[in-house]
Amino acid sequence: MEIFVTAFTIFVLAIFVGFEIITKIPPILHTPLMSGSNAISGITLIGALYSAGIQDNNLTKILGLASVIFATINVVGGFLVTQRMLGMFKKKDK
């Protein structure tokens, strides 16, 4: 139980720190940071595929599949947001 409380405390603190960092970043830096986080999400997707492929038991299959689904949603959503943000910086035709 102590390990869970410690892990949960770290998780909650990471949420607060992440929120504070993201809200303090100027909008001009969001696009490069999003492309960097997309690369990290791609690495996560590779790890999720590896985890799904181990197939030691049903729990591994289910968690691996869930990981692949969530990592794919994260990568695709990140690229869509990045494209939209890049579109904001294009010159508009008159």
C-alpha positions as CSV (number, residue, x, y, z in Angstrom):
1,M,0.0,0.0,0.0
2,E,2.9,2.4,0.7
3,I,4.2,1.9,-2.8
4,F,0.8,2.9,-4.3
5,V,0.6,6.0,-2.1
6,T,4.1,7.0,-3.1
7,A,3.4,6.4,-6.8
8,F,0.1,8.2,-6.7
9,T,1.6,11.2,-4.9
10,I,4.3,11.5,-7.6
11,F,1.6,11.2,-10.3
12,V,-0.4,14.0,-8.8
13,L,2.6,16.2,-8.3
14,A,3.6,15.5,-12.0
15,I,0.2,16.7,-13.1
16,F,0.5,20.0,-11.2
17,V,4.0,20.6,-12.4
18,G,3.1,19.8,-16.0
19,F,0.1,22.1,-15.9
20,E,2.2,24.9,-14.5
21,I,4.9,24.5,-17.1
22,I,2.5,24.3,-20.0
23,T,0.5,27.4,-19.0
24,K,3.7,29.4,-18.7
25,I,5.0,28.6,-22.2
26,P,4.5,31.4,-24.8
27,P,2.3,30.4,-27.8
28,I,5.2,30.7,-30.3
29,L,6.9,27.7,-28.6
30,H,4.0,25.4,-28.6
31,T,4.6,24.1,-32.1
32,P,8.2,22.9,-31.6
33,L,7.2,21.4,-28.2
34,M,4.3,19.6,-29.8
35,S,6.5,18.1,-32.5
36,G,9.0,16.9,-29.8
37,S,6.2,15.4,-27.7
38,N,4.9,13.6,-30.9
39,A,8.3,12.0,-31.2
40,I,8.2,10.8,-27.6
41,S,4.6,9.5,-28.2
42,G,6.0,7.6,-31.2
43,I,8.5,5.9,-29.0
44,T,5.7,5.1,-26.5
45,L,3.7,3.5,-29.4
46,I,6.7,1.3,-30.2
47,G,6.9,0.2,-26.6
48,A,3.2,-0.5,-26.6
49,L,3.5,-2.6,-29.7
50,Y,6.3,-4.6,-28.1
51,S,4.2,-5.0,-24.9
52,A,1.2,-6.2,-26.9
53,G,3.4,-8.7,-28.7
54,I,4.8,-10.4,-25.6
55,Q,1.5,-12.3,-25.0
56,D,2.5,-14.0,-21.8
57,N,-1.1,-14.0,-20.6
58,N,-4.5,-12.3,-21.3
59,L,-3.7,-9.4,-19.0
60,T,-0.6,-8.6,-21.1
61,K,-2.6,-8.7,-24.3
62,I,-5.4,-6.4,-23.0
63,L,-3.0,-3.9,-21.5
64,G,-0.8,-3.9,-24.6
65,L,-3.8,-3.4,-26.8
66,A,-5.1,-0.5,-24.6
67,S,-1.6,1.0,-24.7
68,V,-1.4,0.8,-28.5
69,I,-4.9,2.5,-28.8
70,F,-4.1,5.3,-26.4
71,A,-0.6,5.9,-27.8
72,T,-2.1,6.0,-31.4
73,I,-4.7,8.5,-30.3
74,N,-2.0,10.6,-28.7
75,V,0.2,10.6,-31.8
76,V,-2.6,11.3,-34.3
77,G,-4.1,14.1,-32.0
78,G,-0.7,15.6,-31.6
79,F,-0.1,15.8,-35.3
80,L,-3.5,17.3,-35.9
81,V,-2.9,20.0,-33.3
82,T,0.5,20.7,-34.7
83,Q,-0.9,21.1,-38.2
84,R,-3.5,23.4,-36.9
85,M,-1.0,25.5,-35.1
86,L,1.3,25.7,-38.1
87,G,-1.7,26.9,-40.1
88,M,-2.1,29.8,-37.8
89,F,1.4,31.1,-38.8
90,K,0.8,30.9,-42.6
91,K,0.2,34.1,-44.5
92,K,-3.4,34.7,-45.4
93,D,-4.2,35.4,-49.1
94,K,-6.1,38.6,-49.7
